[in-house]
């Protein structure tokens, strides 16, 4: 095998990407996003599809009054964090160390067997709180049934 020289090769180290919104979204900030059938992003509605990442807190309209903050129209750019540590809004109480996936409207919830996992909760939060998540995307396997073995004599 010949030696290869990779001098001058650049690797994108960015933790964020920009995608187009596939639908109008009233508030995309700190929500979990998925791709739609056209390759655009929409709010995740559960953990049944691979998760793209978390829309940034400054995504969408930057409205100081808060009336339209985070709003995007279909076709608008949405900034999404795809790795490292980010914040997502919890849709339920979540305990530190829990595997997290998407619930309704892109809010975070505890992942069940077979669901796609966004990452690991790095702290406990109550519903509607900002959950700190270490993003590590994968599909959670089914839990094995515990086999009880009877001692033999």
C-alpha positions as CSV (number, residue, x, y, z in Angstrom):
1,X,0.0,0.0,0.0
2,X,1.4,3.4,-1.0
3,X,1.8,6.2,1.6
4,X,-0.8,8.8,1.3
5,X,-0.3,12.5,2.0
6,X,-3.3,14.4,3.4
7,X,-1.5,17.7,3.8
8,X,-3.8,20.6,3.0
9,X,-7.0,18.6,3.5
10,X,-9.5,20.5,5.6
11,X,-12.1,18.9,7.8
12,X,-15.1,20.9,8.9
13,X,-15.1,20.9,12.7
14,X,-18.4,22.7,13.1
15,X,-21.0,21.5,15.6
16,X,-23.8,23.2,13.7
17,X,-25.5,22.9,10.3
18,X,-28.0,25.1,8.5
19,X,-31.1,23.4,7.0
20,X,-34.3,24.7,5.4
21,X,-37.6,24.5,7.3
22,X,-40.0,22.0,5.8
23,X,-43.0,23.7,7.4
24,X,-44.0,26.9,9.3
25,X,-43.0,26.5,12.9
26,X,-44.2,29.0,15.6
27,X,-41.1,28.5,17.8
28,X,-38.2,26.2,16.8
29,X,-35.8,27.3,19.5
30,X,-34.2,24.5,21.6
31,X,-36.4,21.9,19.9
32,X,-35.4,18.5,18.4
33,X,-35.5,18.4,14.6
34,X,-35.9,15.6,12.0
35,X,-35.8,15.5,8.2
36,X,-39.1,15.4,6.3
37,X,-39.6,13.4,3.1
38,X,-38.1,16.3,1.1
39,X,-34.9,16.6,3.2
40,X,-36.0,19.7,5.0
41,X,-36.2,20.0,8.8
42,X,-39.4,19.9,10.9
43,X,-40.1,19.5,14.6
44,X,-39.7,15.9,15.7
45,X,-42.9,14.3,16.9
46,X,-41.4,11.2,18.5
47,X,-38.4,9.0,18.6
48,X,-39.4,6.9,15.6
49,X,-37.1,8.6,13.1
50,X,-33.4,9.4,13.1
51,X,-32.9,12.8,14.9
52,X,-31.0,15.6,13.2
53,X,-30.2,17.7,16.3
54,X,-31.3,20.6,18.3
55,X,-32.3,24.0,16.8
56,X,-30.3,26.8,18.4
57,X,-31.8,29.3,20.9
58,X,-31.2,32.0,18.3
59,X,-32.8,30.1,15.4
60,X,-35.8,31.7,13.6
61,X,-37.0,35.3,14.1
62,X,-35.0,37.3,16.6
63,X,-37.8,39.3,18.1
64,X,-36.9,41.2,21.3
65,X,-40.5,41.5,22.3
66,X,-40.9,37.7,22.3
67,X,-44.0,37.8,20.2
68,X,-42.5,36.0,17.2
69,X,-39.2,34.8,18.7
70,X,-38.1,31.5,17.1
71,X,-40.7,31.6,14.3
72,X,-39.7,30.2,10.9
73,X,-41.6,30.0,7.7
74,X,-41.3,27.1,5.3
75,X,-38.1,27.5,3.4
76,X,-36.4,29.7,6.0
77,X,-32.9,28.7,7.4
78,X,-32.8,26.8,10.7
79,X,-29.5,26.6,12.6
80,X,-29.1,23.1,14.2
81,X,-26.6,21.8,16.7
82,X,-25.6,18.2,15.7
83,X,-22.9,17.2,18.2
84,X,-21.3,18.0,21.6
85,X,-23.4,19.5,24.4
86,X,-26.6,21.5,23.9
87,X,-29.8,22.5,25.5
88,X,-33.3,21.2,24.6
89,X,-36.6,22.0,26.3
90,X,-38.0,19.1,28.3
91,X,-41.5,17.9,27.6
92,X,-41.6,15.9,30.8
93,X,-39.6,15.6,34.1
94,X,-36.2,14.0,33.1
95,X,-33.6,12.6,35.5
96,X,-29.8,13.0,35.0
97,X,-28.3,10.1,33.2
98,X,-31.5,9.3,31.2
99,X,-31.3,8.6,27.5
100,X,-33.3,11.3,25.7
101,X,-35.3,11.3,22.5
102,X,-38.0,13.5,21.0
103,X,-41.5,13.7,22.2
104,X,-44.4,15.8,20.9
105,X,-43.5,19.1,19.1
106,X,-39.7,18.5,19.4
107,X,-39.6,18.5,23.2
108,X,-37.3,16.1,25.0
109,X,-38.5,12.9,26.7
110,X,-37.0,9.7,28.1
111,X,-36.2,7.3,25.3
112,X,-37.9,3.9,25.2
113,X,-36.6,0.7,23.6
114,X,-36.4,0.9,19.8
115,X,-36.5,4.7,19.7
116,X,-33.8,7.0,18.3
117,X,-31.8,8.6,21.1
118,X,-30.5,12.2,20.9
119,X,-28.2,11.8,23.8
120,X,-27.7,11.6,27.5
121,X,-29.3,14.0,30.1
122,X,-26.4,15.7,32.0
123,X,-28.8,17.1,34.7
124,X,-32.3,16.6,36.0
125,X,-35.0,19.0,35.0
126,X,-38.7,19.5,35.3
127,X,-41.1,19.7,32.4
128,X,-40.5,22.9,30.3
129,X,-37.0,23.3,31.8
130,X,-33.8,23.6,29.7
131,X,-32.2,20.1,29.6
132,X,-28.4,19.9,29.1
133,X,-27.8,17.0,26.7
134,X,-24.6,15.3,25.5
135,X,-25.5,14.6,21.9
136,X,-24.7,11.1,20.9
137,X,-27.2,9.9,18.4
138,X,-28.1,6.2,18.0
139,X,-31.1,3.8,18.2
140,X,-31.8,2.3,21.6
141,X,-31.9,-1.5,21.5
142,X,-34.7,-3.6,22.9
143,X,-34.2,-4.6,26.5
144,X,-33.3,-8.2,27.0
145,X,-35.6,-10.2,29.2
146,X,-33.9,-11.1,32.4
147,X,-33.6,-14.8,32.7
148,X,-34.0,-16.3,36.1
149,X,-31.9,-19.3,36.5
150,X,-32.9,-21.9,39.1
151,X,-30.0,-23.5,40.9
152,X,-29.7,-27.2,40.1
153,X,-28.9,-29.8,42.7
